[in-house]
Amino acid sequence: MWQELRPLGRNSATGGYRRYAWTGADTDCRAWFRAQAEARGLAYELDRNGNQWAWLGATGHQDVAPGEAVVTGSHLDSVPDGGAFDGPLGVVSSFAALDELRRRGAAPAKPLAIVNFGDEEGARFGLACVGSRLTAGALTPEAARELRDADGVSLPQAMERAGYDPDAIGPDPERLAAIGAFVELHVEQGRALDLSGDPVGVASAIWPHGRWRFDFHGEANHAGTTRLEDRRDPMLSYAATVLAAREQARLAGALATFGKISVEPNGVNAIPSLVRGWLDSRAADQETLDTVVHGIEQAAAERAARDGVDLSVVRESFTPVVEFEHALRDELSTILGKTAQRPVPVLGTGAGHDAGILSGTVPTAMLFVRNPTGVSHSPAEAAEEDDCTAGVLALADVLEGLACR
């Protein structure tokens, strides 16, 4: 499975992946998912928001009593030049875990489903977890229809071009009501497991996090004739804000990153008229996050005033702290602890996931697989084969414990 999926959407120049929502690479990944489902005799279902489902013991969510289904899975899309494991490891492991259950002769007593949530990374339209947000009602159809990519293509246009009906998008409460537990396996995006020496861990919580857009409006002018003291250069304000973000995060023990920038007119010999930068910030608790973002905004405003630059800040997305349901989390720890014959690490994360979006509606939990370098969202992202196998076996143990007894 891994070898079949590996070349899809891979950029030969960088070695990274460009599996953006509703593109050709995304279509190829979706075809792979459906083929894996049908090869195992699973009932394939596409929901109203473009998320893919593969069912064992049901033909779809409509056949499932409320709270009966046990669901696992993740996503197949990527960030720009992302790694091979973020998302796909969870989907591949889900199919492999089902194979392992069948090898054991374990027959699920409850309906079991594998899901591929669409547009989790938000690389094309700027909003993460679009598929799960729409399903959970955390994103309205009206707001979704306003999403546009860098070329001005709207989400509905992209869906329609890929052969899907954009008029159907919206909340899916009946589907969510059928889910009694959702467990997402994911490569760890950090080195906690590498440092502890454990191949697999259980997630405790997802830090609150969000994305803010900073627009610095200055005045375009000639780079070779405009005196420094006559300039209204928004790049200076932006650069100072980047440094302020690092300092604010360092002082608070949080995270703050300007990882995307847009410049107009974007000429080598032109002073910019507009610099637009996107801030990603995360912290262990809401108060700390608020303090960091407020400090960055204040520093940006002070520097912009000094440079004669106008500033506007817009919060484009936000996800509050997610405490995974303690009962389900503890059940996973108990199941895996019996197999490992020692306590399984329980760790928090600063990364967002579909499991976090669904947690407000259904019981959710996560498993992490060791990442020896801690690198993620990069072609250098890695996981050892033995650890991936350990993740599959752990997921199979969990699914057996939740669905087969």
N, C-alpha and C positions, 0 to 999 in steps of 0.2 A: 504493500500500500504506500509506504513512504517513498519508495523509488518512483512510483507512478505519479505521485503528487509533486515531487521535488521540482521537476522542470517547469511546472505551470506558472506563468507570470514572472519568471526569473529574468533579470536583466543581465545579459552576458558581460557587460562592461564593468558592472559593480559587484556582481554576485549576489545582490540583494533582490528582494521581491517587490513587484509593483502590482499587487492584486487589489485594484481599487474597485469600489462598488459599481456594479452595473456596467463593467467594461468587458472586453473580450476575455481577459485573464480570469475575471470573476465568473463569467459564463463557463469557462473550462473547469474551474473548481466546482461549480454547481453540478456540472455533468458528471464529474468524478464522484461526488457525494451520492447522486442518484444511482449511479452504476454500482457503488458499494452496497447501497441499500437493497437494490433489486437482486444482486448476486447472492444475498443472504436470505432472500424470500421475505424481506420486510416490506410493510405497506408504506409506500412513499406518499408524502403529503406536502403540498406547498401552501403556506398560509397567506392571508390577505396582505401581509407586509413583506412578502418575499422570503421569509425564513423557511428553511427546509427541515422536514421531519421524517424520520424513519421509525416505524412502529412494529413492535413485536407483541402479539396478544391483542391487537386492536387494528382496525382499518383506518383509524383517525381519532382525534380527540372526542368526537361526538359519540364514540362507543365506550367511553371511559366514565365511570362513576366519579363524582366529585372527590378530589383528594386521593385518588387511587394510583395514578401514574407515577412511576419513577423515571426521571429524565436525566440524561447526561449529554454532554456535547460542549461546543465552544464556537469558534468562528474560523473562516478560511481567508478573509481579506487581510491586507497588510498595511503598514505605514509605508511611506516612500523609502524604497531600498531597505525594507525590513528583513528580519531573519526568518529562518525556515520553521522555527518552533512555536513562535507566539501565535496562538490560535490553532493552527493545524495539529499540533501535538495532542490537543484535547479531543479533536474530532477523530484523528487516526486511532488514538488510544481507546476511544469509545467503541469503535467497531472491533478493535482487537480484544477489548474486555468482553464483548458479547461472544466473540469466538471462544474465548477462554471459558466462559460460563457453559457454553455448549460442550466443550471438551470435557469439562467436569461432570457433565450430565445434570447440571443444575437447571431446573425448569422454573422460570419466573411465575409466581402466583399472582403477580400484579402486572398490568400493562407496562411495558418498558419502551422508552423512546430515545432516539439520538437526534440531536438538533444541530443545525448550522445556522447561527444567527447572522443576518446580513449587516454589512457596513458597521462592524464593531469599532474599527479604528478611527473612522471619521476622516480618512485621508483625503477623500474627494470633496465632501460637502462641509467639512469643518466641524461636524458635531459627532461625537462618539456614540456608539451603541444605538444607532438609529433604529435597527430592526427590533431590538428588545424594548427600546423606549416607546415606540409606537404600540407594540403589543401590550405593554403594561399601562398605557395611557399617560406615560410621562412626557410624551411629545404629541401635541395635537396634530391632526391631519393638516390643519390650516398652516401651522408653523412649518411642518415638513414640506409643504408645497412651496414655501418661500426659500428653501435651501437651494443654493446654486454653487456650482464648482467654479474654478478659476476662469473657465471659458464662458461663463454665463449660462451654462446648461442647468436647468432646474432638475430637482430630484424626479418629479413626474415625467419629464422629458426623457431622462436617462432610463427610467424604468420601462417606459413605453418602447424606447429604441431597443431594449434588451428583450422585449416580448412579454412584458408583464403589465397588468392593469393597475395604473396608479390611482384610479378612482376608488379602489377597494381599501386603501390603507386606513388604519385606525385601530382603536383598542380592540382587544380580543379576550374579554373577560371569561367567556365560556371555556376557552382553551386553557387559560391559566387556572381556572377552577378545577380542572381535571388533574393538575399536578400536585402530588403530595410531597415530593422532594425533587429538587434539582441540584445535581452535583457536577461542578465544572472542574475538570483537570486542566492545569496550566503549567507551563514551564515557569520556574521562579524567576522573577525579574529583580534579582539581587543575589547576595551570597550568603544568606543566613544558613541555608542547608549545607552549603559547602563548608562553612566554618564549623557547623555542628557535627558534620560527618554523616548526615542522614540523607538517603536517597529521596525520601518522600516526607512531606509535612502536611499539616492541616491548617487552613486559613482561619484566623480569628476575626479579622475586621479589615475593611478597606478605608484608608484615610479619606477625609473629605477633600475634594479637589475641584478645580474649575479652570476655565479658560477665559481670559480677558483680552480684548483688543484695544490697543493704545494707538490713537491716531494723532500724529504730530503734524500740524499744518504750518508750513513756513512759506517762503517765497522763492520760486525758481529764479535762477540768475546764472550769469556766465561765470564759470569757475576760474577763468583766466583774467577777468577784468574787474571783478567785484572785490572791493577791499574787505578784509576780514571784519572790520568794525561796522561795515554796512550790511552785513549778511543777517538773514533770518533763516538759519540753517537747522532744519528739524533733525538732521542726522546727529548733530551734537546732543540734542535733547534726548534722542533715542539711546545713544551710546551711554550717556550718563545714567539713564534709567536701567539699562542692562546691568551696569556695575552696582547700582543701588539695590537691584533685585537680589543679586548674589549676597550682598552684605546683610540685607534684611533677613534672608533665609538662613544665613550662617548664624546670626545672633539668636534666632528663634529655634534653631534645630529643625528647620523645615526645609522645603524644596521650592525653588522658583527658577523657571527657565524661559528665556525668550528663544524659541527654536524656529520661528517662522517670521519672515520680514518681506514687506512689499514696498518698493520705492518708486516714486514718480518724479520726474520723467524717466529716471533710471539711465541717465547718460553719464559717461565717464567725465565729461567736461562740463557738467551741469550741476549746480547746487539744487538739491531736491526741493520740490514744492510740498511733497507729502511723504512721510515715512510711517508705515503702518506695521506695528509689531504685535505678535500674539504671545501673551504670557500664560504659561502653565504653572500653577502653584498648588502645592499639596502640603498637608501637615497632619500630625497625629490627632489633633482635635480642632473643633471649629473656632475656638477663641484664638488659638495660635494662627490659624489660617487668616482670619479676619485682620489680625494685627500685622501680619506680613504684607498682605495685599494693600492695606491702608497705608503702610509705610512706603511701599513702592509708588503708589499713586501720589502721595504727598511729595516724594522726591522728584517725581516726573513733573508735577505741577510747578514746583519751585524752579527747576532747571528750565522748563519751557518758558516761564515768565522772564527769566534772565536772558534767554536767547531770542525773545520777541516772537515766540512760537505759540500757536493755539493748540490746546490739548483737549481731546475727548476720550473717555474710557467707557467701554461697553462690556458688560459681562455676557459672554456668548453661551456659556453652559456652566452648570454647577451640579455636583453630586454630593450630598451630605454624607457624613460618616455612615458606614454600613457595618453593623454588628451582625455577623451571621448568626442565625438562630442557634442558641446555645444547646438546645436539646439535640438537634441534628448534628451540630459540630461535635458534641460529646459522644454521640453514637458512633460517628466516624472514628474518633480517637479510640474508642473501646474496641471496635472491630479491628482496626489496624494494629492496636497494641497487643491483641491476642496473637496475631500472626507474627509480629516482630518480637514478641516477648519482652518488650520494654516500651516505655512511654514514647509516643510519637510527637515530634515538635509541633507546637502550635504557634503560628507567627502571623503578624499583620503585614500589610502591604500598602504601598502608595499608589499602586496601579489600579485603574478602573477595569471592570469586567461586566459582562452581561449578567453574571450571577448577582452582582451588586444592584443592578437595575431591577431585577426580578424579586429581590429580597423583601421589598415592601409589600409584595402580593403573595408570594409562595415561600415555603421554607427552602432556603438555599444553603449550600456549603461548597467549599473548594478544596482541592488537593493541589499541592505544588510539587513539581519534580525538580530535583537539584540542577542548578546551572553552575558549572564549575568556574566560570569567569564572572558571572553576575551581569554580563553584557546582554542587553535586549534592545529591540528596535534598531538592529544593526545586522549586517551580514555576518558579523563575528559571533552572533548569538549561537549557543551550543548546548548540547546535553549528550551525555554518554549513553551508548546503546543499553548498557546494563541498567542504568538509572531509568531510562524510558521503559524498559521491560518491567522494572520494579513498579513504575507508575501504573502500567497496564494491570499487573497482578493486584495492586492495591485497589484500583478502581473496580476490578472484578470482585474482590472481596467485599467492597462496599455495596456494589449492586446486588450481590448475592445476599448480603445481610438485610438490605432494604426491600428487595423485591421477591426473593425466593423463599422467604420463611414466614 
